[in-house]
Amino acid sequence: MSLRRLFSVLLFLCGLVVLGGVPLYRGLSGSASLSYRFTLVDHTGLVRSEKDFAAPWKLVYFGFTSCPVICPTELQKMAQAYLRLPETQQRLIQPLFISVDPERDTPEVLSNYVDLFLPNLIGLTGTPAQSAAAQRSYGATSRKVFAEGDQRGEYTVDHTSFIYFLGPGNRLAAQFKPSDSAAFMARRIADILASSP
Ligand code: NI
């Protein structure tokens, strides 16, 4: 086999790997299929979708009100990051809390909870199917965990814990993890807003 021939065979094989790899990669990362949409009920009882907010940017966290530690910590952090921003930037952002425990988190339960963090934090709940659809569209997951031997049906909810920052067109601009500090989040959000037309 000449060198040139060998080269074209190798190119052909690489092409196969690349073509075969793209859909697989997309399937694994999942990001191509995430739409960041929802239809839910807010803590005042109004039906809301991702399009129903005046502010062009959103900060979104998924959790549940009876979560003992992680949800309050992350919501507190989201609130602190938001409050670190200049008021001109705050006005561009709608903070949202979406319940992964819609059966217990009624609008009334949510309305008492969101006030603990920010006056303009909106709580969102709905039917279990609506909550599940919202989670899927963000790539978030949750599952009920029942205490062993518990006869009362008490449960907690295991769930992914990310803070999503979305911009105009419902595009994901940043995704923060539990180890990111409020200061880091605020700097990143301020930078993104400053560099957006
Ligand atoms: Ni939690």
Boltz pocket constraint, residues with backbone or C-beta under 6 A from the ligand:
constraints:
  - pocket:
      binder: B
      contacts: [[A, 62], [A, 63], [A, 64], [A, 67], [A, 68], [A, 69], [A, 70], [A, 71], [A, 72], [A, 157], [A, 159]]
      max_distance: 6.0
